[in-house]
Amino acid sequence: MGSEELKHIHEAFDTNWISTVGPQINAFENSLSEYTGKAHTAVLSSGTSAIHLALQLLNVKAGDSVICQSFTFAGSAFPVTYQGAKPIFIDSETDTWNMDPDVLEDSILKLKAQSSKLKAIIPVHLYGMPYRINEIHDIALRYGIPVIEDAAEALGSKYHDQPCGSFGDFGVLSFNGNKIITTSGGGALLSDNKVYIERAKYLATQARDDSPHYEHSQIGYNYRMGNINAAIGLGQMEVLDERVQRKREIFKIYKSELASFEDIKFPEEPEGHFSNRWLTTIVTKSFEQRESIRLALEKENIEARPLWKPMHLQPVFKDADYFGGNVAEGLFNRGLCLPSGTAITEQDLGRIIEIIKKVFNRRGRKG
Ligand SMILES: *Cc1c(COP(=O)(O)O)cnc(C)c1O
């Protein structure tokens, strides 16, 4: 937490707005709209619920297909199944590690030939790196498929100076505890379409019709964010830009210390891409090399996790359609997330870097 969250929480307590209505909710929504430039925002209980509501609003139902990025966290794709629809997974390209536009277009042509009902595309800015926005959105437009932009990891990232979360028909944010800012748990759905966001708020509060009693003409959800969480979010917005700066600094420190090892590759920002560097990630030469680094850190009680395991390799999605090669699989096998919390000290960074250097020096320095 920063220093301002408690102030906003106290304001909420003092005025007794503690449920899913209140001035902090409105202010947090306005703050997110202002930051991203998207006209309308609904704050919700999670990023996953935001994706679910976007699919509802696009009328995704049983028998439909939704194109997802395979290399992502499961929360990107799970909501497709809540609607009874089929997720179809697309491989990544090697620069941004996100949805490969060529594979996407190829898959659309093949799926259309089989008369699949393609209702949405959910590309992801993984680890905060903007995906190939021009290419992906051109394809979506050409084939008339709406985009749900999963910016859960990318608040503070930009593409040609435009904030991530503002490119899709819908933008999705997450304020889960591990994200760049947090409300302890929460998410947001953004759109320029006012009707969509009004409907999202209605569905998120159990679809209560306008009536003195409880009247329901549709199925709803309990997906709204609480006002106390929104108060935390308001405080977090004040430190967001500082966090992005610190995350980028952490990336720079790791890179300047480790890039001389030619077996370690850091993902670079293609022209126009500005990443919030939510996590510093590296790719090594082999699974064995990645494991030797991970285990050396673990021995010193330092947690470092492999990159996301692609959805098309997950047991739960073993029957899902997949288009592409083995880019995402290779990243999973050889990649590692390094400790990247903004509260990390220079001393701890130094310790981590020394442990990694030792792994390489043991094997003989190459670079
Ligand atoms: C965290 C995350 C989500 C889901 O957000 P929650 O708030 O945890 O439900 C979706 N997609 C990606 C890429 C994420 O990292």
The ligand as a Gaussian input file, in Angstrom:
#p B3LYP/6-31G(d) Opt

LIG

0 1
 C       -5.028000     -11.485000     -13.345000
 C       -5.448000     -11.741000     -14.738000
 C       -6.787000     -11.934000     -15.092000
 C       -7.894000     -12.075000     -14.108000
 O       -8.007000     -11.072000     -13.162000
 P       -8.586000     -11.416000     -11.706000
 O       -8.828000     -10.061000     -11.128000
 O       -7.524000     -12.183000     -10.989000
 O       -9.844000     -12.191000     -11.889000
 C       -7.100000     -12.086000     -16.437000
 N       -6.153000     -12.063000     -17.373000
 C       -4.856000     -11.904000     -17.068000
 C       -3.854000     -11.864000     -18.177000
 C       -4.448000     -11.774000     -15.739000
 O       -3.155000     -11.653000     -15.451000

